[in-house]
């Protein structure tokens, strides 16, 4: 059974058609990187896989609720939320309205530790740098323990240490059998993937091994 499947999917924004007749299948436990120019439709594909967007045509099916990590956002100055509270939000699908239990707290702590943000646990999101917010969002995604992890430019603009932590987390998710689908422009990230799919002109085309270089981005 495919972890994620796109069946003849089309999607348009008011000013342009971004995807047309896209059919893709992602097997459990595989790592796929989406490449393509900015605005080509990579983020749209991820949002469709997450269920945040609904296709205009065709269908998107998943065998589980994905953990979807967007690019880092600016936290509103009036919104009080600590790093720990943000990561705890990742446990909502498991809690079903109940309070956090010991297991939830262990998963939250482990997710923060994997992203190197334990010392930031009590800090407000609005006080963080862009890289720190990105690692917080990824920790929130890890805390969901979903078998499907969707990452939108997870390492963009981050330093080498943060990059290393994120790649280690992705490798660990793959070892536990998760399906990882990410958008990236980073040649090193692309080189680690099982599959590379280039999004361009409304189409999604699988790249061959010889095409996996920065000249294709």
Secondary structure by P-SEA (a helix, b strand, c coil): cccbbbcbbbbbccccccccbbbbbbcccbbbbbbbcccccaaaaaaaaaccccccccccccccccccccccccccccccccaaaaaacccccccccccccaaaaaaaaaaaaaaccccccccccccccaaaaaaaaaaaaaaacccbbbbccccccccaaaaaaaaaaaaaaaaabbbbbbbbccaaaaaaccbbbbbcccbbbbbcccccccccc
